[in-house]
Amino acid sequence: MPSPFPGMDPFLERAEIWPDFHDSLIAYIREALQPLLRPQYVALTQDRLFVVESDRPIRPDVSIFQAEPGDRQTASTAVKIADPATVVEFYREDMQQPYIEIIEPASGSRVVTAIEVLSPDNKAAGAGMTSFSRKQQELWDSGANLVEIDLLSAGIRSTRVERSRVAHEIARRYLVTVTRAWPTRGEFYGIDLPQSLPKIAVPLNEGDSDVPLDLQSVFTRCYDSGPYPQLLFYHQPPPSQMNESESGFVHQILKRQTAD
């Protein structure tokens, strides 16, 4: 069953579904690009690694007591060793996030273009955002092009240019940003909920033609091949905040789907 939405399905933003959708979309983007890149370039899936540290407070219910030496361990002679403390356990978890690198094997596998599908960790202050920003800066410093596909409405949206210059695009629900190493510039594709996902131009080396990436076709293949029709509970409220116009649009779409 196809998605009822003409573009991005906002119900895919659910936290428990997003990781599977994210990784699948990366795989289908690579599949779509590979025949367009041959023979000069290839697209590889890479993993960015970072560590997330979280904590969980534990409040003990029982104090520990020790009886005085030579006395029986009775309630009247017991001496308290310490007051109960709030204990916080730390958890360190290794995280992996796949992304795509377009490389040129003949030049020693130099990275020409990196393609990212952003995740919640990339858009929230913490280790994920720090790792993402560091990697993007390293790629940019090396002369690589960057393609950032942001299909999440929540979180911090960053841009290399002054925000006021692209305020209209940043304010849209979804955003695709292409940052070219040559000529040095940024291209922004703002996407509203009723719109199809755009066909974007993926840059390569200077002097080589861009390759097209039809994000809507990739999304459709990803959705149709996945388990999402069985996992998306359209009778429940959407997982992310919506303005009045978006809420009305979703209501119309789902009402039409029910009627069909």
Secondary structure, DSSP 8 states (H G I E B T S, - for coil): ---SSSS--GGGG-TTTHHHHHHHHHHHHHHHHHHHHTTT-EEEEEEEEEEEEEEEEE--S---EEE-TTS---TTTEEE------EEEEEEEEEEEEEEEEEEGGGTSEEEEEEEE--GGGGSTTHHHHHHHHHHHHHHHTT-EEEEEE--SSS----SS-GGGGHHHHTSSEEEEEEETTTTEEEEEEE-TTS---EEEE--STTS--EEEEHHHHHHHHHHHSSHHHH--TTS--SS---HHHHHHHHHHHHHHHH-
